[in-house]
Amino acid sequence: MNTQTQRLLRARTGRMVAGVAGGLANYFGIDPIFVRLGFVVVSFFNGIGVVLYIVLWLLMPNEDAAPTDNNLDVAVSEMRAIVERIIGDIRDLFRR
């Protein structure tokens, strides 16, 4: 019996922040906009949607990640790069 299991992976294409919504959408076979809206709606309840998104970002590997990669290190470095980019954008905004 040869059954291939589908893995929960963060999407590399069409990602808005980290690819969590795209990965969940691919896994469940739905449009990513529904998953994104779900995160927004759940975020209104004590911010649990934001916490859930960050936890999934840390736990879900990228589509192209090697099985030997430490996903936590990759996710933390991605978070650091995104935060640095956002801080740079805010600094540029205030310099104008």
N, C-alpha and C positions, 0 to 999 in steps of 0.2 A: 504494500500500500504506500504510494508516494504522494503525500499531501504536502503542499507548500504552505507554510504559515505566513501570514501577512504581518509585518512588523510595524509598530507605531514609530514613525520617523518624522522629524521636522522637515518641511518642504524647503528646498533651495530656490525654487522658481515661484514667483508671485508672492513673495513674503512681504509683509508690511513692517514687521518688527523682527521677529525671530523665526517665523515659519511654523509656530505652534498651531495656529488655526488652520493653516494650509495642510499641515500633516494630519491633524485630526479629521479634516474634511476628506482627504484622500483615503484615510483608513476606513471611515464610515460611508464613503461614496456619496457625499453631499457637497453642496456649494460652500466654499469658504466663508462667504458673507454671512451665512446662517451661524456658523461657529463664532465669527467675530461679534455678531450681534448678541449671541449668547453670553460671551465674555463681558460685553458692556452691560447687559441686563443684570448679570450676576454681580458685577462690580458695585451696583447700587446697594447691595446687601452687605454692609460693613466692609466693603472692599475685598471680599473674598475672591472675586473674579481676577483681580490684579495678583493676589497671592497665588492663586491657582495657576495663572499664566506663567508666573516666575518659576514656580515649582516644576511645571511641565517643561519649561525652557531648560532647566537644569538637568532634568531626567531623560528627556527625549534626545536621542542622537540625531545628527543631520543625515539626510539621504545618502550623501557621499562619504560618510564617516567610515573609516576602516574599523573592523571589529576590535582591533587592539587599541584604538584611541580611547583616552580617558575623557568621556563626555563632559564631566564636570569641569575639567580644565578648559576644554574648548568653549563651553557655554560661558564660563566666567570671563574668558578673554574676549568673547563676542560682546558680552554685557559691558565690559570696560571700554571697548572701542565705541560702542553706541553712546554710552554716557559721555565720553570725551568729545564725540562729534556734536552731541546736543549742547554741551557746555560751550564748545567753540562757536556754535551757531548763536547762542544767547549772547556771548561776548561780542560777536560781530554786530549783532542787532543793537546793543547798547553803545557801541563805538560810533555809530552813524550819527 
